[in-house]
C-alpha cells in the first residue's frame, strides 16, 4: 500500500535488527505500522514516535488518516507508543537505541531535525540509522532528503552514510562495507525470492496470521 515501506526495505530492517542480541528499536514516523510490526518479530523492544490523532486533526488531515493511524500497532509486543510531533519531543527522555528508522516528515526541515535527534540517541559505535524515502526510486535520490541528512550528520560521520541498493533507504553504519558508485541502468547482480500470503481483515480485528505473513 502507499505510505509504507517496500518489501525489500522491510527485509533490510529485519536483517539489521538481527545484528543485535537484544535490539532496542526506535521508529520516527509510524502510520499504519507495517514496518514496526515486522521489526517487532526480531527486536527486544520497540518505541514509536508519531503524530497523535489530535495533532492530525489540528493539521486538518482527512478522517481516513486517523483510521489508519496505528492500525497494526495493537499486534506489536513490547511497544512504547509516543503520540507527539518528533520536532517537539525531548529525545533525551527516550534512552539509547541500537537501530533507528526515520520515516516521518520528509521535508528538508523535518529530516534535519529527526536526523540530529537520531544521532543523539545512538547507543554505541555499533548503532545504525536508516532513513526511508531517501530515494524517489531505487536509483533516484530525493535530493532535499539527502541534503538534510548530510547537513544534520556530524561531519566526521558523513562518509559512513550509504544508499542501500535495491531499496529506498539510506543507512548510517560503521565498519567496512563493499560499495560502488551508482550507475544507471544497473546490470542485475542478485535475485530476490519473497513468499507472501494474504488474508482479508475483518473490520475491527487483526488476525494473528497477518502478523506472520511476511517472512524475510
C-alpha positions as a printed Julia matrix, in Angstrom:
216×3 Matrix{Float64}:
   0.0     0.0     0.0
   1.06    3.61   -0.47
   2.75    5.23    2.51
   4.56    2.09    3.58
   7.98    0.51    3.21
   8.57   -1.8     0.29
   9.22   -5.48    0.83
  13.0    -5.25    0.47
  13.06   -2.23    2.83
  11.43   -4.43    5.48
  13.92   -7.21    4.76
  16.76   -4.72    5.28
  15.39   -3.55    8.64
  14.89   -7.11    9.87
  18.39   -8.11    8.81
  19.86   -5.09   10.64
  17.83   -5.83   13.79
  19.28   -9.35   13.82
  22.76   -7.87   14.26
  21.9    -7.02   17.88
  21.36   -9.62   20.59
  18.57   -7.62   22.25
  17.78   -4.89   19.74
  16.17   -1.69   21.02
  14.41   -0.14   18.02
  13.18    3.43   17.53
  10.85    4.37   14.69
  10.18    8.04   13.89
   7.04    8.26   11.79
   4.58    5.38   12.07
   1.33    5.46   10.12
  -0.35    2.06    9.92
   2.63    0.33   11.49
   3.65   -2.33    8.96
   7.37   -1.76    9.47
   7.34   -1.78   13.26
   5.1    -4.86   13.25
   7.7    -6.73   11.2
  10.67   -5.5    13.25
   8.93   -6.47   16.49
   9.44  -10.12   15.46
  13.19   -9.52   15.89
  13.63   -6.57   18.28
  13.54   -6.89   22.05
  11.79   -3.51   22.47
  10.16   -1.06   20.04
   9.46    2.66   20.51
   7.25    4.56   18.06
   7.22    8.37   17.82
   4.46    9.62   15.55
   1.68   12.19   15.38
  -1.28   11.66   17.68
  -4.86   11.65   16.4
  -5.34   15.1    17.94
  -2.33   16.54   16.13
  -3.61   15.11   12.86
  -6.99   16.75   13.47
  -5.34   20.1    14.27
  -3.49   19.96   10.95
  -6.68   19.25    9.07
  -5.71   15.76    7.94
  -8.59   13.72    6.43
 -10.52   11.33    8.65
  -9.06    8.35    6.82
  -5.59    9.21    8.17
  -6.96    8.86   11.68
  -8.44    5.47   10.81
  -5.02    4.35    9.55
  -3.05    5.81   12.46
  -1.53    2.88   14.38
  -3.73    0.34   12.59
  -1.35   -2.59   13.21
   0.21   -1.44   16.46
  -2.1    -3.38   18.76
  -0.38   -6.52   17.44
   3.11   -5.26   18.39
   4.5    -6.68   21.67
   6.82   -4.69   23.95
   5.85   -1.41   22.3
   6.09    2.11   23.71
   3.93    4.41   21.59
   4.51    8.17   21.83
   1.89   10.3    20.08
   3.78   13.54   19.53
   5.4    15.54   16.74
   9.04   14.4    16.7
  10.21   18.0    16.23
   8.87   18.95   19.68
   9.82   15.8    21.61
  12.72   15.76   24.08
  14.59   12.7    22.8
  16.85   12.63   25.84
  13.92   11.08   27.73
  13.84    8.01   25.48
  17.18    6.39   26.32
  19.56    4.85   23.78
  18.87    2.65   20.75
  20.61    0.11   18.56
  18.54    0.76   15.43
  16.71    3.98   14.46
  14.34    4.16   11.49
  13.43    7.67   10.25
  10.23    7.69    8.21
   8.35   10.8     9.34
   8.25   14.28    7.86
  10.23   14.02    4.61
  10.67   17.77    4.2
  14.18   19.21    4.49
  13.43   20.67    7.92
  11.74   17.51    9.16
  14.61   15.23    8.12
  17.15   17.7     9.52
  15.58   17.66   12.99
  14.92   13.91   13.04
  18.48   13.14   11.93
  20.03   15.28   14.65
  17.81   13.6    17.23
  18.63   10.14   15.88
  22.38   10.67   16.26
  21.81   11.86   19.82
  20.17    8.58   20.91
  22.55    6.02   19.39
  23.68    3.51   21.99
  27.26    2.99   20.8
  29.52    2.75   17.75
  27.61   -0.32   16.52
  24.27    1.51   16.36
  22.62    2.12   13.0
  20.31    4.76   11.46
  18.09    4.05    8.44
  16.27    6.77    6.5
  13.25    5.71    4.46
  12.18    7.53    1.28
  15.74    8.71    0.78
  15.09    7.52   -2.75
  12.22    8.52   -5.0
  13.03    5.27   -6.79
  15.78    2.72   -6.29
  18.37    4.8    -8.16
  16.93    8.32   -7.88
  17.63   10.17   -4.6
  15.22   12.6    -3.05
  17.7    15.46   -3.11
  16.18   17.52   -0.29
  16.35   14.47    2.0
  19.97   13.8     1.03
  20.89   17.4     1.77
  19.14   17.32    5.17
  20.91   14.09    6.15
  24.33   15.48    5.25
  23.66   18.84    6.9
  22.49   17.19   10.14
  25.04   14.39   10.43
  28.27   15.09   12.33
  30.92   15.93    9.74
  33.16   13.03   10.73
  30.27   10.57   10.22
  29.14   11.64    6.74
  31.46    9.21    4.98
  29.62    6.36    6.74
  26.28    7.15    5.07
  25.28    4.99    2.09
  22.34    4.38   -0.24
  21.4     0.7     0.09
  20.98   -0.92   -3.32
  17.53   -2.22   -4.3
  15.86   -0.15   -1.55
  14.54    3.36   -0.95
  16.78    3.61    2.12
  19.94    5.38    3.15
  21.9     3.98    6.07
  24.46    5.16    8.61
  26.66    2.31    9.76
  30.23    1.92   10.94
  32.56   -0.74    9.6
  33.99   -1.63    6.23
  31.33   -2.13    3.54
  31.53   -3.06   -0.1
  30.23   -0.14   -2.12
  30.24    1.22   -5.64
  29.32    4.44   -7.41
  25.7     4.34   -8.57
  25.18    3.9   -12.3
  22.03    3.79  -14.4
  20.79    1.48  -15.75
  22.41   -1.09  -13.49
  23.13   -4.65  -14.63
  21.35   -7.09  -12.26
  23.68   -8.88   -9.84
  21.21  -10.59   -7.48
  17.78  -12.22   -7.41
  15.28  -11.9    -4.54
  12.79  -14.61   -3.6
   9.89  -13.46   -1.43
   7.0   -15.55   -0.1
   3.88  -13.57    0.78
   0.49  -14.76    1.99
  -2.61  -12.62    2.31
  -5.83  -12.79    4.28
  -8.75  -10.39    4.28
  -9.11   -8.43    7.52
 -12.34   -8.14    9.46
 -13.33   -4.54   10.13
 -12.05   -4.35   13.7
  -9.56   -7.14   14.44
  -6.17   -8.02   13.02
  -5.74  -11.8    12.64
  -2.59  -13.22   14.16
  -1.81  -14.84   10.8
  -1.27  -11.43    9.2
   1.44  -10.53   11.7
   3.31  -13.61   10.44
   2.54  -13.24    6.77
   5.83  -11.6     5.74
   8.72  -13.97    6.42
  12.02  -12.44    5.36
